[in-house]
């Protein structure tokens, strides 16, 4: 009798919280490839080397779970929870073991029907929300903001995928009903992709401000571009623009500092060819990110211009009828927060002021 083919490697591991043995699984390395990566890093598809596994969705198996105590975390955090020097696991474990009755009820609701052999969208959503809920048991100041940003983003991806498939099995509708009930116990529970994306962006912003992972300006700038993309997908172009402006401003300051550093090291006789190449390489990476941020900004501005133009035209007609001249209308449009490029498009370039003087 031959065993059924499977892409999984099953592994019995000791739960880092309760000490019970829990069987979990991971997908064999190099058995599939991500494809069609979207701008917020979502893999829209997977290419399996063995096509017989094509109905297995790798994202459903990202988190490991302990059935006895319901602790849930990523594979890395399950196996080596304290390997990261900045890990908050010791505090997280204390809060998990001391949960209040309502917190225990939420954990039980999310973790009571997990079956990896029958994994589906609903179970995957429960695993994602369970991981998030556990991570948020600790006070805000010791939360791992980078992890939480990633987990909320992943949860948003699951909702996007199920909606894109038009919910063939009715599990999205079932989730929405379940989420509505669960939100009475957990009011902050996100109920849509947009809700998840806003949560992700918010946590990533906190990570940008103080998480050790983003101490390097290149990594931090790359994160801020991701935040902008997430806000755009969530329908908040204003916050997206703020994130992109941050990339441009910090990048400009960094380039100025790099030029000053080169000058000082050159004067001190310490600027070797290798050192100059190192500085230039980092500067080039920042330039690429700034260029990307600039393109995203222009795209947002163009969309705003299309949206604002009908109202701007009406406003100009109204102000013209009131007897205002072009420059007075220009100032009024600025006060009303119309895009500067749109104002120039409709009114032309502003007249240069004439200065009185001897020359």
Secondary structure, 3 states (H helix, E strand, C coil): CCCCCCCEEEEEEECCCCCCEEEEEEECCCCEEEEEECCCCCEEEEEECCHHHCCCCHHHHCEEECCCCCCEEEHHHHHCCCCCCCCCHHHHHHHHHCCCHHHHHHHHHHHCCCCHHHCCHHHHHHHHHHHHHHHCCCCHHHCCHHHHHHHHHHHHHHHHHHHHCCCCCCHHHHHHHHHHHHCCCCCCCCCCHHHHHHHHHHHHHHHHHHCHHHCCHHHHHHHHHHHHHHHHHCCCHHHHHHHHHHHHHHHHHHHHHHHHHHHHHHHHCCCCHHHHHHHHHHHHHHHHHHHHHHHHHHHHHHHHHHHHHHHHHHHHHHHHHCCCCHHHHHHHHHHCCCCHHHHHHHHCCCCCCCCCCCC
